[in-house]
Structures are given as structure tokens and as C-alpha cells.
Amino acid sequence: MQFNVLVIASALLASASVAVSTTITGFAGADCTGTQGQSIDIPSNQCFLLGNSSTKSVRYSGVPNQIVFFIPNASGSHSFCTGGASLVLGPGSGCATAPAGANWDSIAVF
């Protein structure tokens, strides 16, 4: 009986940890086309810096409440999820393309 409780508790913890992260995949082209980058899980309530300047669009899934996208600040340096969002989307999944002339810099999930 103790083993069954441990297995069930472990399964519940595993499913809870999956539910609080969002998976993103970057793309070089608009509308999630072109060269595809690595898929990454972002925990809720954290800022994720994309780290390169070639992410034109991002496919996302598992957003609990909202996902917020940022472009580099006016000087061209990393925004680190500050300076005002360029795009805010609700829960679920989809694809987000950066504004003309820009690429995504950082993403926050809530």
C-alpha cells in the first residue's frame, strides 16, 4: 500500500511540474517558418533571454495565463523582459512573430 501511495504522489508531482512550464521553439522566419531552433521549457513567472538576434518567431504551448514578448531596447542591447512588452498573448498555444524590422529578445510566462 505504501508503494502505491508513493507512485501516485510521484506521478502527481511530475504532472504538476509539467503543467507550470511553457514550451517554446524559436524560428528564423516569420510565422514559425525557416530554420528551427531548440525547444525549451520556461517555468512560469520567469524571464527567458533568447540569447541570439535571429529569432523572428516563436511557437509556444502550455501557456497557463499569458506569454509576454519583448524586442531589444532602443540601444539594441538585451531587454531582459523590461521596457514594455511588444506583444502579450493569452493562455494556450500558437505562434508569435516579432514586429517588422525586429526579432524577439526575451519572453516571460505567467
Secondary structure as a PSIPRED ss2 file (coil, helix, strand):
# PSIPRED VFORMAT (PSIPRED V4.0)

   1 M C   1.000  0.000  0.000
   2 Q H   0.000  1.000  0.000
   3 F H   0.000  1.000  0.000
   4 N H   0.000  1.000  0.000
   5 V H   0.000  1.000  0.000
   6 L H   0.000  1.000  0.000
   7 V H   0.000  1.000  0.000
   8 I H   0.000  1.000  0.000
   9 A H   0.000  1.000  0.000
  10 S H   0.000  1.000  0.000
  11 A H   0.000  1.000  0.000
  12 L H   0.000  1.000  0.000
  13 L H   0.000  1.000  0.000
  14 A H   0.000  1.000  0.000
  15 S H   0.000  1.000  0.000
  16 A H   0.000  1.000  0.000
  17 S H   0.000  1.000  0.000
  18 V H   0.000  1.000  0.000
  19 A H   0.000  1.000  0.000
  20 V C   1.000  0.000  0.000
  21 S E   0.000  0.000  1.000
  22 T E   0.000  0.000  1.000
  23 T E   0.000  0.000  1.000
  24 I E   0.000  0.000  1.000
  25 T E   0.000  0.000  1.000
  26 G E   0.000  0.000  1.000
  27 F E   0.000  0.000  1.000
  28 A C   1.000  0.000  0.000
  29 G C   1.000  0.000  0.000
  30 A H   0.000  1.000  0.000
  31 D H   0.000  1.000  0.000
  32 C H   0.000  1.000  0.000
  33 T C   1.000  0.000  0.000
  34 G C   1.000  0.000  0.000
  35 T C   1.000  0.000  0.000
  36 Q E   0.000  0.000  1.000
  37 G E   0.000  0.000  1.000
  38 Q E   0.000  0.000  1.000
  39 S E   0.000  0.000  1.000
  40 I E   0.000  0.000  1.000
  41 D E   0.000  0.000  1.000
  42 I E   0.000  0.000  1.000
  43 P E   0.000  0.000  1.000
  44 S C   1.000  0.000  0.000
  45 N C   1.000  0.000  0.000
  46 Q E   0.000  0.000  1.000
  47 C E   0.000  0.000  1.000
  48 F E   0.000  0.000  1.000
  49 L E   0.000  0.000  1.000
  50 L C   1.000  0.000  0.000
  51 G C   1.000  0.000  0.000
  52 N C   1.000  0.000  0.000
  53 S C   1.000  0.000  0.000
  54 S C   1.000  0.000  0.000
  55 T C   1.000  0.000  0.000
  56 K C   1.000  0.000  0.000
  57 S E   0.000  0.000  1.000
  58 V E   0.000  0.000  1.000
  59 R E   0.000  0.000  1.000
  60 Y E   0.000  0.000  1.000
  61 S E   0.000  0.000  1.000
  62 G E   0.000  0.000  1.000
  63 V E   0.000  0.000  1.000
  64 P C   1.000  0.000  0.000
  65 N C   1.000  0.000  0.000
  66 Q C   1.000  0.000  0.000
  67 I E   0.000  0.000  1.000
  68 V E   0.000  0.000  1.000
  69 F E   0.000  0.000  1.000
  70 F E   0.000  0.000  1.000
  71 I C   1.000  0.000  0.000
  72 P C   1.000  0.000  0.000
  73 N C   1.000  0.000  0.000
  74 A C   1.000  0.000  0.000
  75 S C   1.000  0.000  0.000
  76 G C   1.000  0.000  0.000
  77 S C   1.000  0.000  0.000
  78 H C   1.000  0.000  0.000
  79 S C   1.000  0.000  0.000
  80 F C   1.000  0.000  0.000
  81 C C   1.000  0.000  0.000
  82 T C   1.000  0.000  0.000
  83 G C   1.000  0.000  0.000
  84 G C   1.000  0.000  0.000
  85 A C   1.000  0.000  0.000
  86 S C   1.000  0.000  0.000
  87 L E   0.000  0.000  1.000
  88 V E   0.000  0.000  1.000
  89 L E   0.000  0.000  1.000
  90 G C   1.000  0.000  0.000
  91 P C   1.000  0.000  0.000
  92 G E   0.000  0.000  1.000
  93 S E   0.000  0.000  1.000
  94 G E   0.000  0.000  1.000
  95 C E   0.000  0.000  1.000
  96 A E   0.000  0.000  1.000
  97 T E   0.000  0.000  1.000
  98 A C   1.000  0.000  0.000
  99 P C   1.000  0.000  0.000
 100 A C   1.000  0.000  0.000
 101 G C   1.000  0.000  0.000
 102 A C   1.000  0.000  0.000
 103 N C   1.000  0.000  0.000
 104 W C   1.000  0.000  0.000
 105 D C   1.000  0.000  0.000
 106 S E   0.000  0.000  1.000
 107 I E   0.000  0.000  1.000
 108 A E   0.000  0.000  1.000
 109 V E   0.000  0.000  1.000
 110 F C   1.000  0.000  0.000
